[in-house]
């Protein structure tokens, strides 16, 4: 049995099946398979519903308006500033923020109003290491 969802030419077979251009044996085979296979039944249902879809009418003058708009775009030409600005705008904003940050706080200078914690951290680390060594001394067995 041919499964339309797994067959290499399943779409063509389904189109031929729905158009009823297959031979009688193949049509009967696909009829039976579509009744049994949920995937293929779903495909057939979708294709049948597409045939029921009513295509809306194109409004009068649509083509004329479309070609006029295309001609106007071509006549206007390439606006290089607009083309260049779109990808450059975020980069320009990021650069401006970085420049402002460097102007307000040059590299290597400490921030005003924020205490220098490196000395405090260093003192605390030394005390922690000393305490850890004392604790280790307690854990080492006495009768070595």
Backbone as CSV, one residue per row, in Angstrom:
resi,resn,N_x,N_y,N_z,CA_x,CA_y,CA_z,C_x,C_y,C_z
1,UNK,0.847,-1.178,0.000,0.000,0.000,0.000,0.893,1.242,0.000
2,UNK,0.538,2.247,-0.739,1.316,3.477,-0.863,0.792,4.490,0.146
3,UNK,1.671,4.955,1.020,1.284,5.999,1.973,1.689,7.346,1.366
4,UNK,0.730,8.202,1.129,0.992,9.481,0.463,1.900,10.380,1.292
5,UNK,1.813,10.286,2.627,2.626,11.162,3.469,4.087,10.717,3.508
6,UNK,4.362,9.449,3.160,5.733,8.951,3.214,6.326,8.678,1.831
7,UNK,5.506,8.632,0.821,5.971,8.316,-0.530,6.681,9.524,-1.132
8,UNK,7.722,9.265,-1.902,8.523,10.350,-2.481,7.691,11.228,-3.413
9,UNK,6.751,10.638,-4.131,5.904,11.395,-5.049,4.475,11.461,-4.524
10,UNK,4.345,11.554,-3.205,3.027,11.554,-2.583,2.162,12.726,-3.007
11,UNK,2.747,13.903,-3.139,1.965,15.086,-3.526,1.401,14.926,-4.936
12,UNK,2.232,14.400,-5.845,1.758,14.200,-7.215,0.661,13.136,-7.267
13,UNK,0.844,12.062,-6.480,-0.176,11.017,-6.428,-1.485,11.556,-5.863
14,UNK,-1.393,12.371,-4.819,-2.598,12.944,-4.223,-3.307,13.859,-5.208
15,UNK,-2.547,14.692,-5.925,-3.150,15.582,-6.916,-3.830,14.782,-8.018
16,UNK,-3.177,13.719,-8.477,-3.778,12.875,-9.512,-5.002,12.143,-8.974
17,UNK,-4.937,11.725,-7.721,-6.074,11.043,-7.096,-7.281,11.978,-7.014
18,UNK,-7.045,13.209,-6.557,-8.154,14.159,-6.417,-8.687,14.591,-7.775
19,UNK,-7.812,14.639,-8.784,-8.255,14.997,-10.136,-8.879,13.800,-10.846
20,UNK,-8.790,12.620,-10.224,-9.339,11.373,-10.759,-8.730,11.021,-12.125
21,UNK,-7.400,11.198,-12.221,-6.707,10.873,-13.468,-5.907,9.578,-13.365
22,UNK,-5.964,8.892,-12.211,-5.260,7.627,-12.048,-6.097,6.486,-12.626
23,UNK,-5.439,5.362,-12.918,-6.193,4.213,-13.410,-7.057,3.641,-12.276
24,UNK,-7.986,2.794,-12.614,-8.982,2.303,-11.654,-8.336,1.509,-10.523
25,UNK,-7.334,0.714,-10.828,-6.675,-0.072,-9.786,-5.983,0.829,-8.763
26,UNK,-5.264,1.813,-9.266,-4.549,2.736,-8.376,-5.543,3.559,-7.565
27,UNK,-6.647,3.996,-8.184,-7.681,4.759,-7.461,-8.262,3.909,-6.330
28,UNK,-8.554,2.646,-6.600,-9.120,1.768,-5.580,-8.114,1.549,-4.450
29,UNK,-6.851,1.392,-4.807,-5.809,1.203,-3.790,-5.708,2.425,-2.887
30,UNK,-5.696,3.617,-3.490,-5.597,4.841,-2.698,-6.871,5.100,-1.897
31,UNK,-8.045,4.741,-2.434,-9.292,4.876,-1.679,-9.210,4.070,-0.381
32,UNK,-8.774,2.839,-0.502,-8.657,1.982,0.677,-7.634,2.520,1.663
33,UNK,-6.522,2.988,1.164,-5.476,3.503,2.056,-5.944,4.767,2.771
34,UNK,-6.612,5.655,2.059,-7.067,6.906,2.674,-8.109,6.622,3.755
35,UNK,-8.921,5.590,3.570,-9.882,5.227,4.620,-9.171,4.734,5.875
36,UNK,-8.007,4.064,5.717,-7.298,3.472,6.853,-6.270,4.410,7.491
37,UNK,-5.618,5.232,6.714,-4.500,6.063,7.200,-4.995,7.467,7.559
38,UNK,-4.853,7.832,8.826,-5.323,9.145,9.288,-4.523,10.283,8.654
39,UNK,-3.198,10.109,8.494,-2.368,11.165,7.891,-2.808,11.455,6.460
40,UNK,-2.995,10.400,5.673,-3.376,10.584,4.267,-4.811,11.109,4.162
41,UNK,-5.677,10.672,5.069,-7.045,11.186,5.085,-7.037,12.688,5.376
42,UNK,-6.161,13.109,6.287,-6.026,14.535,6.577,-5.526,15.318,5.377
43,UNK,-4.521,14.757,4.680,-4.006,15.423,3.473,-5.096,15.569,2.412
44,UNK,-5.851,14.499,2.201,-6.905,14.542,1.190,-7.978,15.557,1.574
45,UNK,-8.303,15.607,2.858,-9.325,16.565,3.321,-8.872,17.999,3.095
46,UNK,-7.617,18.268,3.413,-7.094,19.630,3.221,-7.134,20.010,1.750
47,UNK,-6.688,19.108,0.878,-6.694,19.401,-0.551,-8.111,19.615,-1.065
48,UNK,-9.062,18.834,-0.583,-10.450,19.011,-1.015,-10.997,20.349,-0.525
49,UNK,-10.640,20.746,0.673,-11.120,22.033,1.205,-10.493,23.203,0.462
50,UNK,-9.268,23.034,-0.026,-8.647,24.097,-0.817,-9.432,24.350,-2.099
51,UNK,-10.000,23.298,-2.666,-10.813,23.468,-3.867,-12.089,24.245,-3.575
52,UNK,-12.571,24.173,-2.329,-13.801,24.866,-1.946,-13.555,26.346,-1.659
53,UNK,-12.294,26.747,-1.470,-11.964,28.121,-1.118,-12.330,29.065,-2.253
54,UNK,-13.071,30.111,-1.920,-13.479,31.108,-2.920,-12.414,32.203,-2.987
55,UNK,-11.821,32.341,-4.134,-10.781,33.347,-4.317,-11.450,34.711,-4.460
56,UNK,-11.025,35.706,-3.666,-11.648,37.030,-3.780,-11.309,37.689,-5.111
57,UNK,-12.224,38.497,-5.565,-12.024,39.212,-6.829,-11.013,40.338,-6.629
58,UNK,-10.215,40.569,-7.642,-9.250,41.664,-7.619,-10.011,42.958,-7.902
59,UNK,-9.717,43.982,-7.115,-10.416,45.254,-7.295,-10.051,45.876,-8.632
60,UNK,-10.970,46.640,-9.209,-10.668,47.300,-10.493,-9.482,48.259,-10.339
61,UNK,-8.621,48.267,-11.285,-7.472,49.168,-11.283,-6.316,48.692,-10.426
62,UNK,-6.391,47.471,-9.899,-5.312,46.962,-9.044,-3.989,46.917,-9.793
63,UNK,-4.006,46.354,-10.992,-2.777,46.237,-11.762,-2.181,47.606,-12.059
64,UNK,-3.039,48.563,-12.415,-2.553,49.913,-12.744,-1.900,50.548,-11.518
65,UNK,-2.535,50.404,-10.352,-1.959,50.982,-9.128,-0.649,50.291,-8.751
66,UNK,-0.605,48.986,-8.919,0.608,48.239,-8.593,1.765,48.679,-9.481
67,UNK,1.535,48.732,-10.796,2.623,49.120,-11.703,3.020,50.577,-11.516
68,UNK,2.068,51.434,-11.158,2.405,52.835,-10.891,3.293,52.941,-9.655
69,UNK,2.991,52.162,-8.628,3.797,52.200,-7.415,5.203,51.658,-7.672
70,UNK,5.310,50.595,-8.464,6.623,50.052,-8.804,7.430,51.076,-9.588
71,UNK,6.780,51.748,-10.532,7.481,52.766,-11.328,7.935,53.926,-10.451
72,UNK,7.104,54.326,-9.490,7.480,55.420,-8.594,8.676,55.028,-7.729
73,UNK,8.713,53.805,-7.251,9.847,53.337,-6.449,11.126,53.312,-7.287
74,UNK,11.017,52.847,-8.527,12.198,52.798,-9.388,12.669,54.195,-9.754
75,UNK,11.734,55.125,-9.956,12.109,56.495,-10.308,12.772,57.200,-9.134
76,UNK,12.321,56.882,-7.945,12.883,57.510,-6.756,14.325,57.084,-6.542
77,UNK,14.665,55.914,-7.005,16.040,55.443,-6.898,16.348,54.948,-5.496
78,UNK,17.573,54.578,-5.319,18.032,54.047,-4.048,18.400,55.193,-3.124
79,UNK,17.720,55.296,-2.029,18.031,56.305,-1.030,19.102,55.722,-0.120
80,UNK,20.354,56.008,-0.405,21.465,55.377,0.301,21.490,55.745,1.769
81,UNK,21.007,56.940,2.103,21.021,57.322,3.519,20.077,56.449,4.324
82,UNK,18.891,56.213,3.805,17.931,55.364,4.513,18.439,53.923,4.545
83,UNK,19.010,53.451,3.466,19.526,52.093,3.384,20.684,51.889,4.363
84,UNK,21.533,52.911,4.506,22.688,52.810,5.377,22.320,53.050,6.836
85,UNK,21.359,53.917,7.117,21.050,54.306,8.485,20.402,53.175,9.272
86,UNK,19.555,52.376,8.649,18.846,51.327,9.400,19.789,50.373,10.119
87,UNK,20.780,49.794,9.445,21.664,48.910,10.210,22.667,49.667,11.080
88,UNK,22.920,50.932,10.776,23.919,51.681,11.520,23.356,52.344,12.775
89,UNK,22.059,52.522,12.865,21.464,53.219,14.004,21.792,52.529,15.327
90,UNK,21.616,51.229,15.471,21.966,50.612,16.754,23.458,50.708,17.063
91,UNK,24.293,50.588,16.036,25.732,50.704,16.261,26.108,52.124,16.684
92,UNK,25.490,53.112,16.084,25.770,54.500,16.450,25.329,54.776,17.891
93,UNK,24.180,54.249,18.282,23.697,54.436,19.656,24.636,53.772,20.654
94,UNK,25.096,52.570,20.368,26.022,51.870,21.266,27.348,52.624,21.365
95,UNK,27.818,53.146,20.247,29.053,53.925,20.265,28.912,55.204,21.075
96,UNK,27.773,55.867,20.962,27.538,57.085,21.731,27.505,56.795,23.231
97,UNK,26.884,55.709,23.615,26.834,55.336,25.037,28.232,55.014,25.544
98,UNK,29.022,54.276,24.756,30.387,53.944,25.165,31.247,55.199,25.287
99,UNK,31.114,56.126,24.337,31.883,57.368,24.392,31.497,58.195,25.609
100,UNK,30.220,58.263,25.921,29.754,59.004,27.095,30.284,58.368,28.374
101,UNK,30.273,57.036,28.434,30.775,56.338,29.618,32.271,56.597,29.802
102,UNK,33.037,56.577,28.713,34.475,56.848,28.816,34.754,58.306,29.169
103,UNK,33.919,59.211,28.704,34.100,60.622,29.028,33.821,60.872,30.513
104,UNK,32.754,60.266,31.021,32.395,60.466,32.420,33.309,59.699,33.368
105,UNK,33.843,58.587,32.946,34.697,57.755,33.794,35.858,57.224,32.960
106,UNK,36.966,57.961,32.874,38.112,57.477,32.101,38.627,56.155,32.666
107,UNK,39.244,55.378,31.817,39.751,54.074,32.223,40.799,54.214,33.316
108,UNK,40.754,53.344,34.311,41.762,53.318,35.363,41.454,54.195,36.554
109,UNK,40.462,55.037,36.492,40.145,55.886,37.644,39.036,55.236,38.456
110,UNK,39.160,55.289,39.804,38.117,54.668,40.619,36.836,55.496,40.577
111,UNK,35.748,54.811,40.775,34.465,55.509,40.800,34.333,56.293,42.088
112,UNK,33.815,57.518,41.991,33.624,58.343,43.179,32.393,57.865,43.938
113,UNK,32.487,57.875,45.251,31.344,57.514,46.078,31.232,56.021,46.323
114,UNK,32.068,55.243,45.689,32.037,53.797,45.900,33.331,53.430,46.619
115,UNK,33.235,52.837,47.814,34.452,52.534,48.578,35.294,51.471,47.870
116,UNK,36.590,51.543,48.086,37.516,50.585,47.506,37.495,49.330,48.372
117,UNK,36.861,48.306,47.893,36.675,47.090,48.672,37.807,46.101,48.481
118,UNK,38.761,46.405,47.620,39.834,45.449,47.375,40.678,45.235,48.622
119,UNK,40.936,46.287,49.415,41.718,46.144,50.638,40.940,45.380,51.693
120,UNK,39.640,45.691,51.785,38.808,44.980,52.761,38.697,43.510,52.385
121,UNK,38.541,43.228,51.129,38.426,41.845,50.692,39.724,41.105,50.954
122,UNK,40.847,41.768,50.750,42.129,41.136,50.967,42.294,40.770,52.436
123,UNK,41.940,41.666,53.365,42.036,41.411,54.804,41.106,40.264,55.192
124,UNK,39.883,40.270,54.646,38.925,39.208,54.947,39.406,37.869,54.422
125,UNK,40.016,37.851,53.260,40.523,36.598,52.710,41.640,36.024,53.575
126,UNK,42.526,36.878,54.073,43.619,36.413,54.923,43.058,35.798,56.194
127,UNK,42.073,36.451,56.791,41.460,35.920,58.010,40.752,34.596,57.740
128,UNK,40.108,34.475,56.611,39.423,33.230,56.271,40.421,32.090,56.070
129,UNK,41.533,32.378,55.424,42.546,31.353,55.198,43.139,30.901,56.529
130,UNK,43.418,31.860,57.408,43.968,31.514,58.732,42.982,30.651,59.504
131,UNK,41.717,30.997,59.497,40.693,30.216,60.187,40.572,28.819,59.592
132,UNK,40.651,28.711,58.271,40.570,27.407,57.619,41.755,26.528,58.009
133,UNK,42.964,27.122,58.122,44.132,26.352,58.540,43.989,25.872,59.976
134,UNK,43.468,26.730,60.839,43.222,26.313,62.220,42.227,25.163,62.270
135,UNK,41.193,25.238,61.460,40.196,24.159,61.429,40.806,22.868,60.920
136,UNK,41.686,22.965,59.942,42.344,21.772,59.424,43.248,21.127,60.466
137,UNK,43.908,21.970,61.261,44.751,21.431,62.325,43.932,20.586,63.294
138,UNK,42.683,20.974,63.535,41.831,20.214,64.431,41.422,18.890,63.828
139,UNK,41.321,18.823,62.505,40.869,17.623,61.831,41.975,16.588,61.654
140,UNK,43.225,17.019,61.709,44.344,16.094,61.492,44.480,15.200,62.744
141,UNK,44.595,13.909,62.534,44.716,13.006,63.687,45.994,13.313,64.508
142,UNK,45.878,13.166,65.808,46.993,13.515,66.710,48.086,12.434,66.676
143,UNK,47.723,11.206,66.545,48.720,10.130,66.641,49.273,9.788,65.257
144,UNK,49.999,10.661,64.693,50.618,10.407,63.397,51.823,9.575,63.537
